[in-house]
Amino acid sequence: MTITLVNLFLTLIILVFGIWVYAKKKSDIALYIGIAFGLFALTHLFTLANLAAMLSILIIILRLAAYGLVLFALYRILAK
């Protein structure tokens, strides 16, 4: 539980920071990374709420989407 709580806290910080950087610099990449970590935060919330077993498929989908967004953001940097 402690690890999940720490992960939730850190992912929320990255979400807020990603939105902040997007607002200041209009960086789509920062927004994509922020949203990805927001999705990770949701999965941590589900785990803390003891919903992980019931929502396991949704958690897998959310995490795949989050990893996909990070990969897409990195690709955007590479393609520049």
PyMOL Python script that loads the backbone (N, CA, C, O; Angstrom):
from pymol import cmd

cmd.read_pdbstr("""\
ATOM      1  N   MET A   1       0.821  -1.197   0.000  1.00  0.00           N
ATOM      2  CA  MET A   1       0.000   0.000   0.000  1.00  0.00           C
ATOM      3  C   MET A   1       0.868   1.266   0.000  1.00  0.00           C
ATOM      4  O   MET A   1       0.558   2.230  -0.700  1.00  0.00           O
ATOM      5  N   THR A   2       1.942   1.263   0.776  1.00  0.00           N
ATOM      6  CA  THR A   2       2.809   2.441   0.842  1.00  0.00           C
ATOM      7  C   THR A   2       3.422   2.743  -0.509  1.00  0.00           C
ATOM      8  O   THR A   2       3.485   3.903  -0.916  1.00  0.00           O
ATOM      9  N   ILE A   3       3.871   1.720  -1.208  1.00  0.00           N
ATOM     10  CA  ILE A   3       4.483   1.915  -2.530  1.00  0.00           C
ATOM     11  C   ILE A   3       3.454   2.493  -3.500  1.00  0.00           C
ATOM     12  O   ILE A   3       3.765   3.402  -4.270  1.00  0.00           O
ATOM     13  N   THR A   4       2.250   1.975  -3.462  1.00  0.00           N
ATOM     14  CA  THR A   4       1.198   2.472  -4.352  1.00  0.00           C
ATOM     15  C   THR A   4       0.859   3.922  -4.030  1.00  0.00           C
ATOM     16  O   THR A   4       0.616   4.715  -4.939  1.00  0.00           O
ATOM     17  N   LEU A   5       0.839   4.273  -2.764  1.00  0.00           N
ATOM     18  CA  LEU A   5       0.562   5.652  -2.356  1.00  0.00           C
ATOM     19  C   LEU A   5       1.675   6.598  -2.841  1.00  0.00           C
ATOM     20  O   LEU A   5       1.397   7.693  -3.331  1.00  0.00           O
ATOM     21  N   VAL A   6       2.911   6.170  -2.701  1.00  0.00           N
ATOM     22  CA  VAL A   6       4.042   6.975  -3.193  1.00  0.00           C
ATOM     23  C   VAL A   6       3.947   7.114  -4.713  1.00  0.00           C
ATOM     24  O   VAL A   6       4.144   8.205  -5.248  1.00  0.00           O
ATOM     25  N   ASN A   7       3.648   6.022  -5.406  1.00  0.00           N
ATOM     26  CA  ASN A   7       3.495   6.069  -6.866  1.00  0.00           C
ATOM     27  C   ASN A   7       2.373   7.026  -7.269  1.00  0.00           C
ATOM     28  O   ASN A   7       2.523   7.795  -8.219  1.00  0.00           O
ATOM     29  N   LEU A   8       1.253   6.979  -6.549  1.00  0.00           N
ATOM     30  CA  LEU A   8       0.134   7.881  -6.832  1.00  0.00           C
ATOM     31  C   LEU A   8       0.586   9.330  -6.679  1.00  0.00           C
ATOM     32  O   LEU A   8       0.328  10.157  -7.554  1.00  0.00           O
ATOM     33  N   PHE A   9       1.247   9.635  -5.589  1.00  0.00           N
ATOM     34  CA  PHE A   9       1.717  10.995  -5.327  1.00  0.00           C
ATOM     35  C   PHE A   9       2.660  11.471  -6.434  1.00  0.00           C
ATOM     36  O   PHE A   9       2.519  12.589  -6.931  1.00  0.00           O
ATOM     37  N   LEU A  10       3.612  10.635  -6.817  1.00  0.00           N
ATOM     38  CA  LEU A  10       4.576  11.021  -7.845  1.00  0.00           C
ATOM     39  C   LEU A  10       3.927  11.175  -9.222  1.00  0.00           C
ATOM     40  O   LEU A  10       4.275  12.085  -9.975  1.00  0.00           O
ATOM     41  N   THR A  11       2.997  10.296  -9.545  1.00  0.00           N
ATOM     42  CA  THR A  11       2.336  10.414 -10.850  1.00  0.00           C
ATOM     43  C   THR A  11       1.477  11.669 -10.911  1.00  0.00           C
ATOM     44  O   THR A  11       1.378  12.300 -11.964  1.00  0.00           O
ATOM     45  N   LEU A  12       0.856  12.038  -9.794  1.00  0.00           N
ATOM     46  CA  LEU A  12       0.068  13.272  -9.778  1.00  0.00           C
ATOM     47  C   LEU A  12       0.959  14.502  -9.934  1.00  0.00           C
ATOM     48  O   LEU A  12       0.578  15.468 -10.596  1.00  0.00           O
ATOM     49  N   ILE A  13       2.138  14.467  -9.329  1.00  0.00           N
ATOM     50  CA  ILE A  13       3.086  15.579  -9.495  1.00  0.00           C
ATOM     51  C   ILE A  13       3.479  15.716 -10.963  1.00  0.00           C
ATOM     52  O   ILE A  13       3.525  16.825 -11.495  1.00  0.00           O
ATOM     53  N   ILE A  14       3.763  14.580 -11.623  1.00  0.00           N
ATOM     54  CA  ILE A  14       4.151  14.624 -13.035  1.00  0.00           C
ATOM     55  C   ILE A  14       2.983  15.093 -13.896  1.00  0.00           C
ATOM     56  O   ILE A  14       3.189  15.837 -14.855  1.00  0.00           O
ATOM     57  N   LEU A  15       1.772  14.677 -13.573  1.00  0.00           N
ATOM     58  CA  LEU A  15       0.582  15.142 -14.303  1.00  0.00           C
ATOM     59  C   LEU A  15       0.473  16.665 -14.210  1.00  0.00           C
ATOM     60  O   LEU A  15       0.323  17.340 -15.229  1.00  0.00           O
ATOM     61  N   VAL A  16       0.548  17.201 -13.003  1.00  0.00           N
ATOM     62  CA  VAL A  16       0.439  18.649 -12.807  1.00  0.00           C
ATOM     63  C   VAL A  16       1.580  19.373 -13.509  1.00  0.00           C
ATOM     64  O   VAL A  16       1.361  20.392 -14.166  1.00  0.00           O
ATOM     65  N   PHE A  17       2.791  18.854 -13.375  1.00  0.00           N
ATOM     66  CA  PHE A  17       3.942  19.481 -14.008  1.00  0.00           C
ATOM     67  C   PHE A  17       3.808  19.451 -15.534  1.00  0.00           C
ATOM     68  O   PHE A  17       4.145  20.428 -16.202  1.00  0.00           O
ATOM     69  N   GLY A  18       3.325  18.352 -16.081  1.00  0.00           N
ATOM     70  CA  GLY A  18       3.121  18.257 -17.532  1.00  0.00           C
ATOM     71  C   GLY A  18       2.113  19.275 -18.030  1.00  0.00           C
ATOM     72  O   GLY A  18       2.312  19.885 -19.081  1.00  0.00           O
ATOM     73  N   ILE A  19       1.034  19.464 -17.286  1.00  0.00           N
ATOM     74  CA  ILE A  19       0.020  20.460 -17.659  1.00  0.00           C
ATOM     75  C   ILE A  19       0.603  21.870 -17.531  1.00  0.00           C
ATOM     76  O   ILE A  19       0.346  22.731 -18.372  1.00  0.00           O
ATOM     77  N   TRP A  20       1.376  22.097 -16.489  1.00  0.00           N
ATOM     78  CA  TRP A  20       1.997  23.405 -16.268  1.00  0.00           C
ATOM     79  C   TRP A  20       2.972  23.750 -17.398  1.00  0.00           C
ATOM     80  O   TRP A  20       2.954  24.864 -17.921  1.00  0.00           O
ATOM     81  N   VAL A  21       3.819  22.789 -17.769  1.00  0.00           N
ATOM     82  CA  VAL A  21       4.770  23.025 -18.857  1.00  0.00           C
ATOM     83  C   VAL A  21       4.019  23.275 -20.160  1.00  0.00           C
ATOM     84  O   VAL A  21       4.410  24.139 -20.945  1.00  0.00           O
ATOM     85  N   TYR A  22       2.945  22.527 -20.394  1.00  0.00           N
ATOM     86  CA  TYR A  22       2.145  22.756 -21.601  1.00  0.00           C
ATOM     87  C   TYR A  22       1.580  24.178 -21.605  1.00  0.00           C
ATOM     88  O   TYR A  22       1.612  24.857 -22.630  1.00  0.00           O
ATOM     89  N   ALA A  23       1.064  24.625 -20.459  1.00  0.00           N
ATOM     90  CA  ALA A  23       0.486  25.964 -20.382  1.00  0.00           C
ATOM     91  C   ALA A  23       1.534  27.047 -20.607  1.00  0.00           C
ATOM     92  O   ALA A  23       1.244  28.073 -21.223  1.00  0.00           O
ATOM     93  N   LYS A  24       2.743  26.826 -20.115  1.00  0.00           N
ATOM     94  CA  LYS A  24       3.808  27.831 -20.240  1.00  0.00           C
ATOM     95  C   LYS A  24       4.491  27.791 -21.609  1.00  0.00           C
ATOM     96  O   LYS A  24       4.760  28.838 -22.198  1.00  0.00           O
ATOM     97  N   LYS A  25       4.769  26.601 -22.111  1.00  0.00           N
ATOM     98  CA  LYS A  25       5.590  26.446 -23.316  1.00  0.00           C
ATOM     99  C   LYS A  25       4.824  25.924 -24.521  1.00  0.00           C
ATOM    100  O   LYS A  25       5.387  25.829 -25.612  1.00  0.00           O
ATOM    101  N   LYS A  26       3.555  25.586 -24.346  1.00  0.00           N
ATOM    102  CA  LYS A  26       2.735  24.997 -25.413  1.00  0.00           C
ATOM    103  C   LYS A  26       3.394  23.746 -25.995  1.00  0.00           C
ATOM    104  O   LYS A  26       3.368  23.521 -27.205  1.00  0.00           O
ATOM    105  N   SER A  27       3.983  22.942 -25.116  1.00  0.00           N
ATOM    106  CA  SER A  27       4.660  21.711 -25.525  1.00  0.00           C
ATOM    107  C   SER A  27       3.676  20.548 -25.488  1.00  0.00           C
ATOM    108  O   SER A  27       3.275  20.085 -24.420  1.00  0.00           O
ATOM    109  N   ASP A  28       3.298  20.088 -26.674  1.00  0.00           N
ATOM    110  CA  ASP A  28       2.405  18.927 -26.745  1.00  0.00           C
ATOM    111  C   ASP A  28       3.035  17.717 -26.067  1.00  0.00           C
ATOM    112  O   ASP A  28       2.338  16.914 -25.446  1.00  0.00           O
ATOM    113  N   ILE A  29       4.338  17.588 -26.184  1.00  0.00           N
ATOM    114  CA  ILE A  29       5.038  16.445 -25.612  1.00  0.00           C
ATOM    115  C   ILE A  29       4.870  16.417 -24.096  1.00  0.00           C
ATOM    116  O   ILE A  29       4.623  15.361 -23.514  1.00  0.00           O
ATOM    117  N   ALA A  30       5.003  17.572 -23.463  1.00  0.00           N
ATOM    118  CA  ALA A  30       4.803  17.655 -22.008  1.00  0.00           C
ATOM    119  C   ALA A  30       3.378  17.262 -21.642  1.00  0.00           C
ATOM    120  O   ALA A  30       3.149  16.584 -20.641  1.00  0.00           O
ATOM    121  N   LEU A  31       2.423  17.693 -22.460  1.00  0.00           N
ATOM    122  CA  LEU A  31       1.023  17.347 -22.197  1.00  0.00           C
ATOM    123  C   LEU A  31       0.795  15.842 -22.334  1.00  0.00           C
ATOM    124  O   LEU A  31       0.118  15.240 -21.499  1.00  0.00           O
ATOM    125  N   TYR A  32       1.350  15.234 -23.375  1.00  0.00           N
ATOM    126  CA  TYR A  32       1.199  13.788 -23.559  1.00  0.00           C
ATOM    127  C   TYR A  32       1.768  13.019 -22.362  1.00  0.00           C
ATOM    128  O   TYR A  32       1.153  12.077 -21.864  1.00  0.00           O
ATOM    129  N   ILE A  33       2.940  13.435 -21.919  1.00  0.00           N
ATOM    130  CA  ILE A  33       3.563  12.759 -20.780  1.00  0.00           C
ATOM    131  C   ILE A  33       2.735  12.985 -19.520  1.00  0.00           C
ATOM    132  O   ILE A  33       2.549  12.060 -18.729  1.00  0.00           O
ATOM    133  N   GLY A  34       2.239  14.202 -19.327  1.00  0.00           N
ATOM    134  CA  GLY A  34       1.387  14.478 -18.176  1.00  0.00           C
ATOM    135  C   GLY A  34       0.129  13.634 -18.178  1.00  0.00           C
ATOM    136  O   GLY A  34      -0.245  13.071 -17.149  1.00  0.00           O
ATOM    137  N   ILE A  35      -0.523  13.543 -19.317  1.00  0.00           N
ATOM    138  CA  ILE A  35      -1.738  12.729 -19.426  1.00  0.00           C
ATOM    139  C   ILE A  35      -1.417  11.263 -19.164  1.00  0.00           C
ATOM    140  O   ILE A  35      -2.171  10.570 -18.480  1.00  0.00           O
ATOM    141  N   ALA A  36      -0.300  10.793 -19.705  1.00  0.00           N
ATOM    142  CA  ALA A  36       0.092   9.395 -19.484  1.00  0.00           C
ATOM    143  C   ALA A  36       0.227   9.114 -17.993  1.00  0.00           C
ATOM    144  O   ALA A  36      -0.266   8.100 -17.499  1.00  0.00           O
ATOM    145  N   PHE A  37       0.889  10.007 -17.285  1.00  0.00           N
ATOM    146  CA  PHE A  37       1.054   9.791 -15.852  1.00  0.00           C
ATOM    147  C   PHE A  37      -0.256   9.981 -15.097  1.00  0.00           C
ATOM    148  O   PHE A  37      -0.440   9.407 -14.023  1.00  0.00           O
ATOM    149  N   GLY A  38      -1.163  10.775 -15.645  1.00  0.00           N
ATOM    150  CA  GLY A  38      -2.512  10.862 -15.080  1.00  0.00           C
ATOM    151  C   GLY A  38      -3.230   9.520 -15.186  1.00  0.00           C
ATOM    152  O   GLY A  38      -3.950   9.121 -14.271  1.00  0.00           O
ATOM    153  N   LEU A  39      -3.032   8.830 -16.305  1.00  0.00           N
ATOM    154  CA  LEU A  39      -3.621   7.496 -16.462  1.00  0.00           C
ATOM    155  C   LEU A  39      -3.005   6.516 -15.471  1.00  0.00           C
ATOM    156  O   LEU A  39      -3.708   5.689 -14.889  1.00  0.00           O
ATOM    157  N   PHE A  40      -1.681   6.611 -15.280  1.00  0.00           N
ATOM    158  CA  PHE A  40      -1.039   5.773 -14.266  1.00  0.00           C
ATOM    159  C   PHE A  40      -1.620   6.077 -12.877  1.00  0.00           C
ATOM    160  O   PHE A  40      -1.837   5.168 -12.075  1.00  0.00           O
ATOM    161  N   ALA A  41      -1.868   7.360 -12.604  1.00  0.00           N
ATOM    162  CA  ALA A  41      -2.441   7.748 -11.306  1.00  0.00           C
ATOM    163  C   ALA A  41      -3.803   7.091 -11.099  1.00  0.00           C
ATOM    164  O   ALA A  41      -4.116   6.630 -10.002  1.00  0.00           O
ATOM    165  N   LEU A  42      -4.610   7.050 -12.156  1.00  0.00           N
ATOM    166  CA  LEU A  42      -5.922   6.380 -12.047  1.00  0.00           C
ATOM    167  C   LEU A  42      -5.772   4.916 -11.652  1.00  0.00           C
ATOM    168  O   LEU A  42      -6.518   4.410 -10.814  1.00  0.00           O
ATOM    169  N   THR A  43      -4.808   4.247 -12.259  1.00  0.00           N
ATOM    170  CA  THR A  43      -4.632   2.829 -11.926  1.00  0.00           C
ATOM    171  C   THR A  43      -4.175   2.662 -10.477  1.00  0.00           C
ATOM    172  O   THR A  43      -4.546   1.692  -9.817  1.00  0.00           O
ATOM    173  N   HIS A  44      -3.377   3.600  -9.987  1.00  0.00           N
ATOM    174  CA  HIS A  44      -2.963   3.540  -8.578  1.00  0.00           C
ATOM    175  C   HIS A  44      -4.155   3.803  -7.654  1.00  0.00           C
ATOM    176  O   HIS A  44      -4.280   3.180  -6.600  1.00  0.00           O
ATOM    177  N   LEU A  45      -5.025   4.725  -8.057  1.00  0.00           N
ATOM    178  CA  LEU A  45      -6.239   4.981  -7.263  1.00  0.00           C
ATOM    179  C   LEU A  45      -7.115   3.731  -7.195  1.00  0.00           C
ATOM    180  O   LEU A  45      -7.634   3.383  -6.134  1.00  0.00           O
ATOM    181  N   PHE A  46      -7.273   3.066  -8.328  1.00  0.00           N
ATOM    182  CA  PHE A  46      -8.070   1.833  -8.345  1.00  0.00           C
ATOM    183  C   PHE A  46      -7.468   0.786  -7.416  1.00  0.00           C
ATOM    184  O   PHE A  46      -8.190   0.073  -6.720  1.00  0.00           O
ATOM    185  N   THR A  47      -6.154   0.702  -7.413  1.00  0.00           N
ATOM    186  CA  THR A  47      -5.476  -0.262  -6.541  1.00  0.00           C
ATOM    187  C   THR A  47      -5.693   0.091  -5.073  1.00  0.00           C
ATOM    188  O   THR A  47      -5.992  -0.779  -4.255  1.00  0.00           O
ATOM    189  N   LEU A  48      -5.540   1.370  -4.745  1.00  0.00           N
ATOM    190  CA  LEU A  48      -5.727   1.800  -3.352  1.00  0.00           C
ATOM    191  C   LEU A  48      -7.170   1.615  -2.885  1.00  0.00           C
ATOM    192  O   LEU A  48      -7.419   1.396  -1.700  1.00  0.00           O
ATOM    193  N   ALA A  49      -8.114   1.704  -3.814  1.00  0.00           N
ATOM    194  CA  ALA A  49      -9.526   1.531  -3.482  1.00  0.00           C
ATOM    195  C   ALA A  49      -9.944   0.058  -3.486  1.00  0.00           C
ATOM    196  O   ALA A  49     -11.130  -0.259  -3.400  1.00  0.00           O
ATOM    197  N   ASN A  50      -8.969  -0.823  -3.586  1.00  0.00           N
ATOM    198  CA  ASN A  50      -9.221  -2.271  -3.631  1.00  0.00           C
ATOM    199  C   ASN A  50     -10.139  -2.669  -4.789  1.00  0.00           C
ATOM    200  O   ASN A  50     -10.965  -3.573  -4.658  1.00  0.00           O
ATOM    201  N   LEU A  51      -9.986  -1.993  -5.901  1.00  0.00           N
ATOM    202  CA  LEU A  51     -10.779  -2.305  -7.090  1.00  0.00           C
ATOM    203  C   LEU A  51      -9.945  -2.979  -8.176  1.00  0.00           C
ATOM    204  O   LEU A  51     -10.445  -3.250  -9.267  1.00  0.00           O
ATOM    205  N   ALA A  52      -8.682  -3.247  -7.880  1.00  0.00           N
ATOM    206  CA  ALA A  52      -7.773  -3.782  -8.891  1.00  0.00           C
ATOM    207  C   ALA A  52      -8.253  -5.122  -9.448  1.00  0.00           C
ATOM    208  O   ALA A  52      -8.181  -5.354 -10.655  1.00  0.00           O
ATOM    209  N   ALA A  53      -8.735  -5.988  -8.588  1.00  0.00           N
ATOM    210  CA  ALA A  53      -9.181  -7.310  -9.057  1.00  0.00           C
ATOM    211  C   ALA A  53     -10.404  -7.175  -9.959  1.00  0.00           C
ATOM    212  O   ALA A  53     -10.511  -7.858 -10.977  1.00  0.00           O
ATOM    213  N   MET A  54     -11.318  -6.296  -9.581  1.00  0.00           N
ATOM    214  CA  MET A  54     -12.544  -6.128 -10.343  1.00  0.00           C
ATOM    215  C   MET A  54     -12.305  -5.381 -11.662  1.00  0.00           C
ATOM    216  O   MET A  54     -13.005  -5.614 -12.647  1.00  0.00           O
ATOM    217  N   LEU A  55     -11.323  -4.492 -11.672  1.00  0.00           N
ATOM    218  CA  LEU A  55     -11.079  -3.650 -12.837  1.00  0.00           C
ATOM    219  C   LEU A  55      -9.762  -3.984 -13.540  1.00  0.00           C
ATOM    220  O   LEU A  55      -9.156  -3.119 -14.173  1.00  0.00           O
ATOM    221  N   SER A  56      -9.327  -5.226 -13.430  1.00  0.00           N
ATOM    222  CA  SER A  56      -8.010  -5.584 -13.951  1.00  0.00           C
ATOM    223  C   SER A  56      -7.877  -5.326 -15.453  1.00  0.00           C
ATOM    224  O   SER A  56      -6.829  -4.862 -15.901  1.00  0.00           O
ATOM    225  N   ILE A  57      -8.906  -5.614 -16.230  1.00  0.00           N
ATOM    226  CA  ILE A  57      -8.846  -5.380 -17.680  1.00  0.00           C
ATOM    227  C   ILE A  57      -8.737  -3.884 -17.959  1.00  0.00           C
ATOM    228  O   ILE A  57      -7.948  -3.468 -18.807  1.00  0.00           O
ATOM    229  N   LEU A  58      -9.526  -3.070 -17.248  1.00  0.00           N
ATOM    230  CA  LEU A  58      -9.466  -1.621 -17.423  1.00  0.00           C
ATOM    231  C   LEU A  58      -8.086  -1.085 -17.035  1.00  0.00           C
ATOM    232  O   LEU A  58      -7.546  -0.211 -17.713  1.00  0.00           O
ATOM    233  N   ILE A  59      -7.524  -1.600 -15.964  1.00  0.00           N
ATOM    234  CA  ILE A  59      -6.196  -1.172 -15.528  1.00  0.00           C
ATOM    235  C   ILE A  59      -5.150  -1.502 -16.595  1.00  0.00           C
ATOM    236  O   ILE A  59      -4.269  -0.689 -16.878  1.00  0.00           O
ATOM    237  N   ILE A  60      -5.249  -2.678 -17.178  1.00  0.00           N
ATOM    238  CA  ILE A  60      -4.320  -3.066 -18.250  1.00  0.00           C
ATOM    239  C   ILE A  60      -4.463  -2.118 -19.436  1.00  0.00           C
ATOM    240  O   ILE A  60      -3.463  -1.670 -19.996  1.00  0.00           O
ATOM    241  N   ILE A  61      -5.690  -1.813 -19.818  1.00  0.00           N
ATOM    242  CA  ILE A  61      -5.939  -0.913 -20.949  1.00  0.00           C
ATOM    243  C   ILE A  61      -5.392   0.480 -20.654  1.00  0.00           C
ATOM    244  O   ILE A  61      -4.743   1.086 -21.507  1.00  0.00           O
ATOM    245  N   LEU A  62      -5.650   0.990 -19.451  1.00  0.00           N
ATOM    246  CA  LEU A  62      -5.162   2.322 -19.085  1.00  0.00           C
ATOM    247  C   LEU A  62      -3.640   2.379 -19.078  1.00  0.00           C
ATOM    248  O   LEU A  62      -3.048   3.350 -19.547  1.00  0.00           O
ATOM    249  N   ARG A  63      -3.011   1.339 -18.546  1.00  0.00           N
ATOM    250  CA  ARG A  63      -1.543   1.329 -18.520  1.00  0.00           C
ATOM    251  C   ARG A  63      -0.958   1.197 -19.923  1.00  0.00           C
ATOM    252  O   ARG A  63       0.045   1.839 -20.233  1.00  0.00           O
ATOM    253  N   LEU A  64      -1.561   0.387 -20.764  1.00  0.00           N
ATOM    254  CA  LEU A  64      -1.097   0.286 -22.151  1.00  0.00           C
ATOM    255  C   LEU A  64      -1.232   1.633 -22.864  1.00  0.00           C
ATOM    256  O   LEU A  64      -0.337   2.042 -23.604  1.00  0.00           O
ATOM    257  N   ALA A  65      -2.347   2.313 -22.638  1.00  0.00           N
ATOM    258  CA  ALA A  65      -2.550   3.633 -23.240  1.00  0.00           C
ATOM    259  C   ALA A  65      -1.502   4.621 -22.724  1.00  0.00           C
ATOM    260  O   ALA A  65      -0.965   5.419 -23.492  1.00  0.00           O
ATOM    261  N   ALA A  66      -1.215   4.566 -21.431  1.00  0.00           N
ATOM    262  CA  ALA A  66      -0.225   5.472 -20.845  1.00  0.00           C
ATOM    263  C   ALA A  66       1.165   5.215 -21.425  1.00  0.00           C
ATOM    264  O   ALA A  66       1.857   6.151 -21.824  1.00  0.00           O
ATOM    265  N   TYR A  67       1.570   3.954 -21.470  1.00  0.00           N
ATOM    266  CA  TYR A  67       2.871   3.635 -22.065  1.00  0.00           C
ATOM    267  C   TYR A  67       2.905   4.039 -23.538  1.00  0.00           C
ATOM    268  O   TYR A  67       3.928   4.517 -24.029  1.00  0.00           O
ATOM    269  N   GLY A  68       1.800   3.851 -24.234  1.00  0.00           N
ATOM    270  CA  GLY A  68       1.719   4.265 -25.632  1.00  0.00           C
ATOM    271  C   GLY A  68       1.890   5.764 -25.792  1.00  0.00           C
ATOM    272  O   GLY A  68       2.558   6.214 -26.722  1.00  0.00           O
ATOM    273  N   LEU A  69       1.292   6.548 -24.893  1.00  0.00           N
ATOM    274  CA  LEU A  69       1.453   8.003 -24.948  1.00  0.00           C
ATOM    275  C   LEU A  69       2.898   8.425 -24.706  1.00  0.00           C
ATOM    276  O   LEU A  69       3.407   9.327 -25.372  1.00  0.00           O
ATOM    277  N   VAL A  70       3.552   7.775 -23.761  1.00  0.00           N
ATOM    278  CA  VAL A  70       4.966   8.086 -23.504  1.00  0.00           C
ATOM    279  C   VAL A  70       5.803   7.734 -24.733  1.00  0.00           C
ATOM    280  O   VAL A  70       6.669   8.511 -25.135  1.00  0.00           O
ATOM    281  N   LEU A  71       5.553   6.582 -25.323  1.00  0.00           N
ATOM    282  CA  LEU A  71       6.274   6.202 -26.540  1.00  0.00           C
ATOM    283  C   LEU A  71       6.023   7.194 -27.668  1.00  0.00           C
ATOM    284  O   LEU A  71       6.944   7.560 -28.399  1.00  0.00           O
ATOM    285  N   PHE A  72       4.781   7.625 -27.805  1.00  0.00           N
ATOM    286  CA  PHE A  72       4.435   8.596 -28.841  1.00  0.00           C
ATOM    287  C   PHE A  72       5.158   9.920 -28.592  1.00  0.00           C
ATOM    288  O   PHE A  72       5.671  10.530 -29.529  1.00  0.00           O
ATOM    289  N   ALA A  73       5.200  10.365 -27.338  1.00  0.00           N
ATOM    290  CA  ALA A  73       5.905  11.607 -26.998  1.00  0.00           C
ATOM    291  C   ALA A  73       7.390  11.495 -27.342  1.00  0.00           C
ATOM    292  O   ALA A  73       7.976  12.424 -27.897  1.00  0.00           O
ATOM    293  N   LEU A  74       7.987  10.365 -27.013  1.00  0.00           N
ATOM    294  CA  LEU A  74       9.402  10.155 -27.332  1.00  0.00           C
ATOM    295  C   LEU A  74       9.623  10.106 -28.840  1.00  0.00           C
ATOM    296  O   LEU A  74      10.626  10.620 -29.335  1.00  0.00           O
ATOM    297  N   TYR A  75       8.705   9.499 -29.564  1.00  0.00           N
ATOM    298  CA  TYR A  75       8.797   9.468 -31.012  1.00  0.00           C
ATOM    299  C   TYR A  75       8.734  10.882 -31.592  1.00  0.00           C
ATOM    300  O   TYR A  75       9.467  11.215 -32.523  1.00  0.00           O
ATOM    301  N   ARG A  76       7.841  11.712 -31.024  1.00  0.00           N
ATOM    302  CA  ARG A  76       7.722  13.100 -31.482  1.00  0.00           C
ATOM    303  C   ARG A  76       9.036  13.855 -31.290  1.00  0.00           C
ATOM    304  O   ARG A  76       9.424  14.663 -32.134  1.00  0.00           O
ATOM    305  N   ILE A  77       9.719  13.586 -30.173  1.00  0.00           N
ATOM    306  CA  ILE A  77      11.016  14.224 -29.944  1.00  0.00           C
ATOM    307  C   ILE A  77      12.024  13.725 -30.973  1.00  0.00           C
ATOM    308  O   ILE A  77      12.781  14.515 -31.538  1.00  0.00           O
ATOM    309  N   LEU A  78      12.035  12.432 -31.215  1.00  0.00           N
ATOM    310  CA  LEU A  78      12.965  11.836 -32.167  1.00  0.00           C
ATOM    311  C   LEU A  78      12.726  12.327 -33.588  1.00  0.00           C
ATOM    312  O   LEU A  78      13.671  12.528 -34.350  1.00  0.00           O
ATOM    313  N   ALA A  79      11.467  12.519 -33.937  1.00  0.00           N
ATOM    314  CA  ALA A  79      11.106  12.904 -35.309  1.00  0.00           C
ATOM    315  C   ALA A  79      11.411  14.367 -35.617  1.00  0.00           C
ATOM    316  O   ALA A  79      11.382  14.768 -36.780  1.00  0.00           O
ATOM    317  N   LYS A  80      11.702  15.164 -34.602  1.00  0.00           N
ATOM    318  CA  LYS A  80      11.978  16.588 -34.853  1.00  0.00           C
ATOM    319  C   LYS A  80      13.283  16.780 -35.582  1.00  0.00           C
ATOM    320  O   LYS A  80      13.668  17.912 -35.871  1.00  0.00           O
TER     321      LYS A  80
END
""", "prot")
cmd.dss("prot")
cmd.show_as("cartoon", "prot")
cmd.util.cbc("prot")
cmd.orient("prot")
